[in-house]
């Protein structure tokens, strides 16, 4: 069960949680109330009451590693990051798998350097070894990128395969990229297509975008721009900037979809506003030429500069050209 949830439930919800058996210190009622309230959304006004409730639940159930993990989640919501880390560690040491995974993620995001990254690998691997597909996929990524451990493509491949066998769509997508690029395995575009298709069907926006690219290029499949547009759209609708930019360019060119500059501009703008450098460069081009938008050289320059700031070479040249020819 996911525990790091957003916060927005009115404090009155906790009034009910703290009545009856919970107020009477009944261990089971306190446990149920803590978990129930943390599984819902709570606003900041409710956080202190939520913390008190879960602290009482832990006191009433001192051997429950699971409740310690829920308490740590409440502490994290309340902004007590150090206390939450310590509580997660206590729950993890006691064998709570969600606490172990969360602790691994906290170490992974820590600014303290390699020592914490090594801890992240250790905790996430411990959860992966008992079959958690999310942890298996994460461990595969750490081995692939050499984060907290020596880079090892074969080990990454092993973990991605385990996660994929357990139904993890992102792991299937990661495997697809390894087969496509020949990393840790012989290049096999057809195997990549099969894996991307499975992952895309499981809802992975990354795989959907990759599959769109393969259909556009005819790599491992017969070239099919309409199929490419279909997969780009599914990914774009989930907010994947690369797919938004690619779908926009198909509309601009009338490839696989009807020619529609306004629709092109709408999708490319979403990619640009999400920080995608190609989307920013393309939006600059649309403003410069007045395609799907009102022509505006100042906005064109602004978007070229944003893309250039991220290292896009074409945008750098375009910005320089407009600056020299106002």
BALOBA-1460 file (C-alpha; in Angstrom, 3 decimals):
// residues 326
<rec num="1" residu="x" x="0.000" y="0.000" z="0.000"/>
<rec num="2" residu="x" x="1.308" y="3.438" z="-0.965"/>
<rec num="3" residu="x" x="1.813" y="5.689" z="2.031"/>
<rec num="4" residu="x" x="3.307" y="8.962" z="0.820"/>
<rec num="5" residu="x" x="-0.003" y="10.592" z="-0.021"/>
<rec num="6" residu="x" x="-0.987" y="14.226" z="-0.620"/>
<rec num="7" residu="x" x="-2.697" y="16.210" z="2.103"/>
<rec num="8" residu="x" x="-6.152" y="17.845" z="1.891"/>
<rec num="9" residu="x" x="-8.792" y="16.309" z="4.183"/>
<rec num="10" residu="x" x="-10.502" y="18.778" z="6.576"/>
<rec num="11" residu="x" x="-9.439" y="18.408" z="10.194"/>
<rec num="12" residu="x" x="-12.976" y="17.414" z="11.130"/>
<rec num="13" residu="x" x="-12.282" y="13.982" z="9.625"/>
<rec num="14" residu="x" x="-9.867" y="13.313" z="12.466"/>
<rec num="15" residu="x" x="-12.447" y="14.274" z="15.058"/>
<rec num="16" residu="x" x="-14.354" y="11.138" z="14.158"/>
<rec num="17" residu="x" x="-11.181" y="9.064" z="14.074"/>
<rec num="18" residu="x" x="-10.317" y="10.104" z="17.604"/>
<rec num="19" residu="x" x="-13.678" y="9.243" z="19.130"/>
<rec num="20" residu="x" x="-15.085" y="6.030" z="20.568"/>
<rec num="21" residu="x" x="-12.755" y="3.053" z="20.783"/>
<rec num="22" residu="x" x="-9.754" y="5.051" z="19.500"/>
<rec num="23" residu="x" x="-10.023" y="7.488" z="22.407"/>
<rec num="24" residu="x" x="-10.328" y="4.528" z="24.768"/>
<rec num="25" residu="x" x="-6.841" y="3.326" z="23.735"/>
<rec num="26" residu="x" x="-8.117" y="0.153" z="22.114"/>
<rec num="27" residu="x" x="-5.010" y="-1.081" z="20.187"/>
<rec num="28" residu="x" x="-6.924" y="-2.425" z="17.195"/>
<rec num="29" residu="x" x="-9.116" y="0.670" z="16.923"/>
<rec num="30" residu="x" x="-6.104" y="2.974" z="17.143"/>
<rec num="31" residu="x" x="-4.293" y="0.962" z="14.477"/>
<rec num="32" residu="x" x="-7.314" y="1.045" z="12.163"/>
<rec num="33" residu="x" x="-7.863" y="4.776" z="12.727"/>
<rec num="34" residu="x" x="-4.224" y="5.678" z="12.025"/>
<rec num="35" residu="x" x="-4.095" y="3.668" z="8.816"/>
<rec num="36" residu="x" x="-7.536" y="4.823" z="7.684"/>
<rec num="37" residu="x" x="-6.757" y="8.512" z="8.114"/>
<rec num="38" residu="x" x="-3.314" y="8.264" z="6.509"/>
<rec num="39" residu="x" x="-4.870" y="6.450" z="3.551"/>
<rec num="40" residu="x" x="-7.020" y="9.513" z="2.943"/>
<rec num="41" residu="x" x="-6.014" y="13.092" z="2.229"/>
<rec num="42" residu="x" x="-5.471" y="15.526" z="5.106"/>
<rec num="43" residu="x" x="-4.814" y="19.258" z="5.192"/>
<rec num="44" residu="x" x="-2.063" y="20.800" z="7.302"/>
<rec num="45" residu="x" x="-4.526" y="21.741" z="10.044"/>
<rec num="46" residu="x" x="-5.079" y="18.029" z="10.644"/>
<rec num="47" residu="x" x="-1.442" y="16.947" z="10.682"/>
<rec num="48" residu="x" x="-0.815" y="17.412" z="14.408"/>
<rec num="49" residu="x" x="-3.926" y="15.422" z="15.330"/>
<rec num="50" residu="x" x="-2.893" y="12.776" z="12.809"/>
<rec num="51" residu="x" x="0.578" y="12.548" z="14.356"/>
<rec num="52" residu="x" x="-0.880" y="12.198" z="17.861"/>
<rec num="53" residu="x" x="-3.264" y="9.499" z="16.661"/>
<rec num="54" residu="x" x="-0.506" y="7.433" z="15.023"/>
<rec num="55" residu="x" x="1.857" y="7.920" z="17.979"/>
<rec num="56" residu="x" x="-0.833" y="6.532" z="20.272"/>
<rec num="57" residu="x" x="-1.368" y="3.646" z="17.855"/>
<rec num="58" residu="x" x="2.349" y="2.787" z="17.966"/>
<rec num="59" residu="x" x="2.414" y="2.960" z="21.773"/>
<rec num="60" residu="x" x="-0.607" y="0.644" z="21.896"/>
<rec num="61" residu="x" x="0.952" y="-1.724" z="19.323"/>
<rec num="62" residu="x" x="4.692" y="-1.604" z="20.177"/>
<rec num="63" residu="x" x="5.636" y="-4.673" z="18.119"/>
<rec num="64" residu="x" x="4.019" y="-3.452" z="14.892"/>
<rec num="65" residu="x" x="6.673" y="-2.456" z="12.352"/>
<rec num="66" residu="x" x="3.879" y="-1.568" z="9.946"/>
<rec num="67" residu="x" x="2.494" y="1.070" z="12.321"/>
<rec num="68" residu="x" x="5.948" y="2.562" z="12.812"/>
<rec num="69" residu="x" x="6.070" y="2.967" z="9.039"/>
<rec num="70" residu="x" x="2.670" y="4.685" z="9.020"/>
<rec num="71" residu="x" x="3.838" y="6.978" z="11.828"/>
<rec num="72" residu="x" x="6.916" y="7.869" z="9.781"/>
<rec num="73" residu="x" x="4.617" y="8.775" z="6.893"/>
<rec num="74" residu="x" x="2.658" y="11.087" z="9.199"/>
<rec num="75" residu="x" x="5.902" y="12.664" z="10.387"/>
<rec num="76" residu="x" x="7.019" y="13.203" z="6.807"/>
<rec num="77" residu="x" x="3.716" y="14.892" z="6.014"/>
<rec num="78" residu="x" x="4.183" y="17.133" z="9.003"/>
<rec num="79" residu="x" x="7.590" y="18.291" z="7.802"/>
<rec num="80" residu="x" x="9.586" y="16.383" z="10.429"/>
<rec num="81" residu="x" x="11.936" y="14.794" z="7.886"/>
<rec num="82" residu="x" x="14.666" y="13.748" z="10.341"/>
<rec num="83" residu="x" x="12.190" y="12.159" z="12.748"/>
<rec num="84" residu="x" x="10.506" y="10.419" z="9.814"/>
<rec num="85" residu="x" x="13.840" y="9.061" z="8.606"/>
<rec num="86" residu="x" x="14.606" y="7.627" z="12.052"/>
<rec num="87" residu="x" x="11.149" y="6.089" z="12.338"/>
<rec num="88" residu="x" x="11.329" y="4.611" z="8.859"/>
<rec num="89" residu="x" x="14.709" y="3.148" z="9.822"/>
<rec num="90" residu="x" x="13.235" y="1.557" z="12.951"/>
<rec num="91" residu="x" x="10.376" y="0.081" z="10.910"/>
<rec num="92" residu="x" x="12.763" y="-1.088" z="8.209"/>
<rec num="93" residu="x" x="15.063" y="-2.717" z="10.752"/>
<rec num="94" residu="x" x="11.986" y="-4.537" z="12.039"/>
<rec num="95" residu="x" x="11.282" y="-5.866" z="8.547"/>
<rec num="96" residu="x" x="8.484" y="-3.674" z="7.187"/>
<rec num="97" residu="x" x="8.895" y="-3.834" z="3.402"/>
<rec num="98" residu="x" x="7.195" y="-0.513" z="2.635"/>
<rec num="99" residu="x" x="9.457" y="1.191" z="5.178"/>
<rec num="100" residu="x" x="12.506" y="-0.470" z="3.638"/>
<rec num="101" residu="x" x="11.510" y="0.729" z="0.174"/>
<rec num="102" residu="x" x="10.701" y="4.253" z="1.363"/>
<rec num="103" residu="x" x="13.984" y="4.415" z="3.257"/>
<rec num="104" residu="x" x="15.813" y="3.372" z="0.102"/>
<rec num="105" residu="x" x="14.075" y="6.156" z="-1.834"/>
<rec num="106" residu="x" x="14.945" y="8.705" z="0.859"/>
<rec num="107" residu="x" x="18.601" y="7.692" z="0.681"/>
<rec num="108" residu="x" x="18.417" y="7.874" z="-3.113"/>
<rec num="109" residu="x" x="17.189" y="11.478" z="-2.952"/>
<rec num="110" residu="x" x="19.615" y="12.480" z="-0.220"/>
<rec num="111" residu="x" x="22.107" y="15.264" z="-1.023"/>
<rec num="112" residu="x" x="24.789" y="13.595" z="1.101"/>
<rec num="113" residu="x" x="26.617" y="11.804" z="-1.696"/>
<rec num="114" residu="x" x="27.789" y="8.280" z="-2.424"/>
<rec num="115" residu="x" x="27.511" y="6.862" z="1.096"/>
<rec num="116" residu="x" x="23.745" y="7.431" z="1.080"/>
<rec num="117" residu="x" x="23.455" y="6.110" z="-2.476"/>
<rec num="118" residu="x" x="25.123" y="2.875" z="-1.354"/>
<rec num="119" residu="x" x="22.511" y="2.671" z="1.431"/>
<rec num="120" residu="x" x="19.776" y="3.228" z="-1.156"/>
<rec num="121" residu="x" x="20.981" y="0.262" z="-3.210"/>
<rec num="122" residu="x" x="21.180" y="-1.948" z="-0.131"/>
<rec num="123" residu="x" x="17.649" y="-1.191" z="1.073"/>
<rec num="124" residu="x" x="16.021" y="-1.311" z="-2.341"/>
<rec num="125" residu="x" x="17.803" y="-4.536" z="-3.215"/>
<rec num="126" residu="x" x="16.596" y="-6.116" z="0.024"/>
<rec num="127" residu="x" x="13.004" y="-5.351" z="-0.998"/>
<rec num="128" residu="x" x="13.653" y="-6.451" z="-4.582"/>
<rec num="129" residu="x" x="14.931" y="-9.809" z="-3.415"/>
<rec num="130" residu="x" x="11.559" y="-10.672" z="-1.890"/>
<rec num="131" residu="x" x="9.790" y="-9.995" z="-5.200"/>
<rec num="132" residu="x" x="8.681" y="-6.345" z="-5.143"/>
<rec num="133" residu="x" x="8.580" y="-5.435" z="-8.855"/>
<rec num="134" residu="x" x="8.879" y="-1.684" z="-8.293"/>
<rec num="135" residu="x" x="12.038" y="-2.202" z="-6.243"/>
<rec num="136" residu="x" x="13.371" y="-4.684" z="-8.804"/>
<rec num="137" residu="x" x="12.941" y="-2.106" z="-11.556"/>
<rec num="138" residu="x" x="14.610" y="0.584" z="-9.444"/>
<rec num="139" residu="x" x="17.550" y="-1.678" z="-8.644"/>
<rec num="140" residu="x" x="17.923" y="-2.440" z="-12.327"/>
<rec num="141" residu="x" x="18.075" y="1.288" z="-13.046"/>
<rec num="142" residu="x" x="20.714" y="1.820" z="-10.354"/>
<rec num="143" residu="x" x="22.902" y="-0.935" z="-11.802"/>
<rec num="144" residu="x" x="22.400" y="0.349" z="-15.333"/>
<rec num="145" residu="x" x="23.404" y="3.912" z="-14.418"/>
<rec num="146" residu="x" x="26.039" y="2.987" z="-11.827"/>
<rec num="147" residu="x" x="24.297" y="4.835" z="-9.000"/>
<rec num="148" residu="x" x="25.464" y="3.704" z="-5.572"/>
<rec num="149" residu="x" x="27.159" y="0.717" z="-7.169"/>
<rec num="150" residu="x" x="29.419" y="-0.149" z="-10.085"/>
<rec num="151" residu="x" x="27.636" y="0.036" z="-13.419"/>
<rec num="152" residu="x" x="26.713" y="-3.492" z="-14.495"/>
<rec num="153" residu="x" x="24.513" y="-3.903" z="-17.565"/>
<rec num="154" residu="x" x="24.101" y="-7.651" z="-17.082"/>
<rec num="155" residu="x" x="22.933" y="-7.184" z="-13.497"/>
<rec num="156" residu="x" x="20.583" y="-4.431" z="-14.640"/>
<rec num="157" residu="x" x="19.201" y="-6.777" z="-17.281"/>
<rec num="158" residu="x" x="18.626" y="-9.480" z="-14.662"/>
<rec num="159" residu="x" x="16.638" y="-7.161" z="-12.378"/>
<rec num="160" residu="x" x="14.613" y="-5.686" z="-15.229"/>
<rec num="161" residu="x" x="13.710" y="-9.210" z="-16.352"/>
<rec num="162" residu="x" x="12.594" y="-10.183" z="-12.853"/>
<rec num="163" residu="x" x="10.463" y="-7.045" z="-12.566"/>
<rec num="164" residu="x" x="9.026" y="-7.588" z="-16.055"/>
<rec num="165" residu="x" x="8.134" y="-11.181" z="-15.175"/>
<rec num="166" residu="x" x="6.267" y="-9.752" z="-12.191"/>
<rec num="167" residu="x" x="4.244" y="-7.522" z="-14.516"/>
<rec num="168" residu="x" x="6.058" y="-4.199" z="-14.065"/>
<rec num="169" residu="x" x="5.372" y="-2.098" z="-17.187"/>
<rec num="170" residu="x" x="8.286" y="0.297" z="-16.637"/>
<rec num="171" residu="x" x="10.684" y="-2.650" z="-16.376"/>
<rec num="172" residu="x" x="9.386" y="-3.985" z="-19.703"/>
<rec num="173" residu="x" x="10.034" y="-0.551" z="-21.165"/>
<rec num="174" residu="x" x="13.559" y="-0.500" z="-19.725"/>
<rec num="175" residu="x" x="14.210" y="-3.962" z="-21.160"/>
<rec num="176" residu="x" x="12.943" y="-2.710" z="-24.498"/>
<rec num="177" residu="x" x="15.535" y="0.068" z="-24.523"/>
<rec num="178" residu="x" x="18.300" y="-2.406" z="-23.663"/>
<rec num="179" residu="x" x="17.337" y="-4.661" z="-26.574"/>
<rec num="180" residu="x" x="16.920" y="-1.669" z="-28.883"/>
<rec num="181" residu="x" x="20.354" y="-0.253" z="-28.025"/>
<rec num="182" residu="x" x="22.177" y="-3.537" z="-27.476"/>
<rec num="183" residu="x" x="23.079" y="-2.792" z="-23.860"/>
<rec num="184" residu="x" x="24.002" y="-5.964" z="-21.966"/>
<rec num="185" residu="x" x="22.407" y="-7.995" z="-24.737"/>
<rec num="186" residu="x" x="22.644" y="-8.336" z="-28.523"/>
<rec num="187" residu="x" x="20.614" y="-5.664" z="-30.363"/>
<rec num="188" residu="x" x="17.167" y="-6.993" z="-31.251"/>
<rec num="189" residu="x" x="14.666" y="-4.395" z="-32.548"/>
<rec num="190" residu="x" x="11.876" y="-6.977" z="-32.808"/>
<rec num="191" residu="x" x="12.298" y="-7.983" z="-29.158"/>
<rec num="192" residu="x" x="12.298" y="-4.270" z="-28.293"/>
<rec num="193" residu="x" x="9.011" y="-3.781" z="-30.154"/>
<rec num="194" residu="x" x="7.442" y="-6.740" z="-28.345"/>
<rec num="195" residu="x" x="8.521" y="-5.410" z="-24.949"/>
<rec num="196" residu="x" x="7.460" y="-1.833" z="-25.710"/>
<rec num="197" residu="x" x="4.080" y="-3.125" z="-26.905"/>
<rec num="198" residu="x" x="3.560" y="-5.008" z="-23.643"/>
<rec num="199" residu="x" x="4.652" y="-2.012" z="-21.573"/>
<rec num="200" residu="x" x="2.590" y="0.418" z="-23.651"/>
<rec num="201" residu="x" x="-0.468" y="-1.784" z="-23.190"/>
<rec num="202" residu="x" x="0.234" y="-1.631" z="-19.457"/>
<rec num="203" residu="x" x="0.044" y="2.157" z="-19.594"/>
<rec num="204" residu="x" x="3.722" y="3.163" z="-19.638"/>
<rec num="205" residu="x" x="3.962" y="6.601" z="-21.316"/>
<rec num="206" residu="x" x="7.676" y="6.050" z="-21.914"/>
<rec num="207" residu="x" x="7.005" y="2.813" z="-23.801"/>
<rec num="208" residu="x" x="4.122" y="4.381" z="-25.716"/>
<rec num="209" residu="x" x="6.394" y="7.196" z="-26.891"/>
<rec num="210" residu="x" x="9.178" y="4.742" z="-27.775"/>
<rec num="211" residu="x" x="6.755" y="2.553" z="-29.713"/>
<rec num="212" residu="x" x="5.522" y="5.614" z="-31.582"/>
<rec num="213" residu="x" x="9.102" y="6.377" z="-32.550"/>
<rec num="214" residu="x" x="9.684" y="2.834" z="-33.826"/>
<rec num="215" residu="x" x="6.528" y="2.937" z="-35.961"/>
<rec num="216" residu="x" x="7.585" y="6.325" z="-37.296"/>
<rec num="217" residu="x" x="11.060" y="5.055" z="-38.216"/>
<rec num="218" residu="x" x="10.060" y="1.552" z="-39.305"/>
<rec num="219" residu="x" x="12.540" y="0.061" z="-36.859"/>
<rec num="220" residu="x" x="11.555" y="-3.514" z="-35.954"/>
<rec num="221" residu="x" x="8.108" y="-2.915" z="-37.492"/>
<rec num="222" residu="x" x="6.667" y="-1.798" z="-40.824"/>
<rec num="223" residu="x" x="6.686" y="1.998" z="-40.931"/>
<rec num="224" residu="x" x="3.198" y="3.242" z="-40.025"/>
<rec num="225" residu="x" x="2.790" y="6.982" z="-39.282"/>
<rec num="226" residu="x" x="-0.842" y="6.521" z="-38.215"/>
<rec num="227" residu="x" x="0.209" y="3.927" z="-35.615"/>
<rec num="228" residu="x" x="2.999" y="6.259" z="-34.541"/>
<rec num="229" residu="x" x="0.464" y="9.055" z="-34.007"/>
<rec num="230" residu="x" x="-1.766" y="6.693" z="-32.024"/>
<rec num="231" residu="x" x="1.002" y="5.768" z="-29.575"/>
<rec num="232" residu="x" x="2.335" y="9.316" z="-29.351"/>
<rec num="233" residu="x" x="-1.181" y="10.501" z="-28.484"/>
<rec num="234" residu="x" x="-1.632" y="7.943" z="-25.695"/>
<rec num="235" residu="x" x="1.700" y="8.981" z="-24.211"/>
<rec num="236" residu="x" x="1.071" y="12.702" z="-24.740"/>
<rec num="237" residu="x" x="-2.282" y="12.485" z="-22.981"/>
<rec num="238" residu="x" x="-0.432" y="11.144" z="-19.940"/>
<rec num="239" residu="x" x="1.780" y="14.230" z="-19.980"/>
<rec num="240" residu="x" x="4.964" y="12.817" z="-21.550"/>
<rec num="241" residu="x" x="6.667" y="15.883" z="-23.112"/>
<rec num="242" residu="x" x="8.611" y="14.027" z="-25.802"/>
<rec num="243" residu="x" x="5.410" y="12.476" z="-27.121"/>
<rec num="244" residu="x" x="3.615" y="15.838" z="-26.959"/>
<rec num="245" residu="x" x="6.328" y="17.408" z="-29.093"/>
<rec num="246" residu="x" x="6.368" y="14.490" z="-31.554"/>
<rec num="247" residu="x" x="2.585" y="14.462" z="-31.906"/>
<rec num="248" residu="x" x="2.634" y="18.203" z="-32.485"/>
<rec num="249" residu="x" x="5.175" y="17.826" z="-35.267"/>
<rec num="250" residu="x" x="3.018" y="15.157" z="-36.940"/>
<rec num="251" residu="x" x="0.096" y="17.605" z="-36.960"/>
<rec num="252" residu="x" x="2.347" y="20.317" z="-38.329"/>
<rec num="253" residu="x" x="3.520" y="18.086" z="-41.166"/>
<rec num="254" residu="x" x="0.212" y="16.287" z="-41.723"/>
<rec num="255" residu="x" x="1.901" y="12.902" z="-41.309"/>
<rec num="256" residu="x" x="-0.258" y="10.115" z="-39.860"/>
<rec num="257" residu="x" x="-2.878" y="12.739" z="-38.929"/>
<rec num="258" residu="x" x="-4.619" y="15.613" z="-40.674"/>
<rec num="259" residu="x" x="-2.561" y="18.752" z="-41.242"/>
<rec num="260" residu="x" x="-3.562" y="21.073" z="-38.373"/>
<rec num="261" residu="x" x="-1.100" y="23.824" z="-37.357"/>
<rec num="262" residu="x" x="-3.273" y="24.996" z="-34.452"/>
<rec num="263" residu="x" x="-3.396" y="21.482" z="-32.989"/>
<rec num="264" residu="x" x="0.332" y="21.197" z="-33.594"/>
<rec num="265" residu="x" x="0.955" y="24.401" z="-31.666"/>
<rec num="266" residu="x" x="-1.227" y="23.219" z="-28.764"/>
<rec num="267" residu="x" x="0.737" y="19.992" z="-28.304"/>
<rec num="268" residu="x" x="4.139" y="21.580" z="-28.863"/>
<rec num="269" residu="x" x="3.298" y="24.292" z="-26.325"/>
<rec num="270" residu="x" x="2.534" y="21.644" z="-23.690"/>
<rec num="271" residu="x" x="5.920" y="20.042" z="-24.312"/>
<rec num="272" residu="x" x="7.675" y="23.422" z="-24.214"/>
<rec num="273" residu="x" x="5.981" y="24.506" z="-21.000"/>
<rec num="274" residu="x" x="7.018" y="21.181" z="-19.443"/>
<rec num="275" residu="x" x="10.636" y="22.109" z="-20.162"/>
<rec num="276" residu="x" x="11.300" y="19.891" z="-23.189"/>
<rec num="277" residu="x" x="14.082" y="21.595" z="-25.191"/>
<rec num="278" residu="x" x="12.919" y="20.315" z="-28.593"/>
<rec num="279" residu="x" x="9.414" y="21.500" z="-27.780"/>
<rec num="280" residu="x" x="10.779" y="24.911" z="-26.813"/>
<rec num="281" residu="x" x="12.797" y="25.146" z="-30.015"/>
<rec num="282" residu="x" x="9.818" y="24.079" z="-32.118"/>
<rec num="283" residu="x" x="7.513" y="26.544" z="-30.370"/>
<rec num="284" residu="x" x="10.031" y="29.263" z="-31.135"/>
<rec num="285" residu="x" x="9.921" y="28.221" z="-34.775"/>
<rec num="286" residu="x" x="6.110" y="28.356" z="-34.787"/>
<rec num="287" residu="x" x="6.142" y="31.896" z="-33.383"/>
<rec num="288" residu="x" x="8.828" y="32.985" z="-35.796"/>
<rec num="289" residu="x" x="6.892" y="31.704" z="-38.826"/>
<rec num="290" residu="x" x="3.361" y="32.271" z="-37.541"/>
<rec num="291" residu="x" x="2.346" y="28.620" z="-37.848"/>
<rec num="292" residu="x" x="-0.677" y="27.778" z="-35.709"/>
<rec num="293" residu="x" x="-0.035" y="30.918" z="-33.641"/>
<rec num="294" residu="x" x="0.108" y="34.640" z="-34.280"/>
<rec num="295" residu="x" x="3.565" y="35.512" z="-35.576"/>
<rec num="296" residu="x" x="5.642" y="37.069" z="-32.777"/>
<rec num="297" residu="x" x="9.414" y="37.382" z="-33.066"/>
<rec num="298" residu="x" x="9.851" y="38.393" z="-29.425"/>
<rec num="299" residu="x" x="8.110" y="35.207" z="-28.232"/>
<rec num="300" residu="x" x="10.078" y="33.211" z="-30.796"/>
<rec num="301" residu="x" x="13.301" y="34.583" z="-29.334"/>
<rec num="302" residu="x" x="12.142" y="33.862" z="-25.788"/>
<rec num="303" residu="x" x="11.471" y="30.187" z="-26.571"/>
<rec num="304" residu="x" x="14.673" y="29.803" z="-28.577"/>
<rec num="305" residu="x" x="16.592" y="31.181" z="-25.597"/>
<rec num="306" residu="x" x="14.898" y="28.757" z="-23.227"/>
<rec num="307" residu="x" x="15.850" y="25.822" z="-25.437"/>
<rec num="308" residu="x" x="19.376" y="27.191" z="-25.905"/>
<rec num="309" residu="x" x="19.791" y="27.428" z="-22.120"/>
<rec num="310" residu="x" x="19.288" y="23.663" z="-22.043"/>
<rec num="311" residu="x" x="21.974" y="23.111" z="-24.652"/>
<rec num="312" residu="x" x="19.846" y="22.783" z="-27.791"/>
<rec num="313" residu="x" x="22.313" y="23.684" z="-30.579"/>
<rec num="314" residu="x" x="19.717" y="24.606" z="-33.202"/>
<rec num="315" residu="x" x="17.967" y="26.931" z="-30.777"/>
<rec num="316" residu="x" x="21.257" y="28.635" z="-29.985"/>
<rec num="317" residu="x" x="21.749" y="29.407" z="-33.675"/>
<rec num="318" residu="x" x="18.134" y="30.537" z="-34.103"/>
<rec num="319" residu="x" x="18.344" y="32.854" z="-31.100"/>
<rec num="320" residu="x" x="21.572" y="34.365" z="-32.400"/>
<rec num="321" residu="x" x="19.996" y="34.883" z="-35.829"/>
<rec num="322" residu="x" x="17.007" y="36.759" z="-34.388"/>
<rec num="323" residu="x" x="19.216" y="38.811" z="-32.067"/>
<rec num="324" residu="x" x="21.344" y="39.895" z="-35.025"/>
<rec num="325" residu="x" x="18.322" y="40.662" z="-37.192"/>
<rec num="326" residu="x" x="15.751" y="42.364" z="-34.922"/>
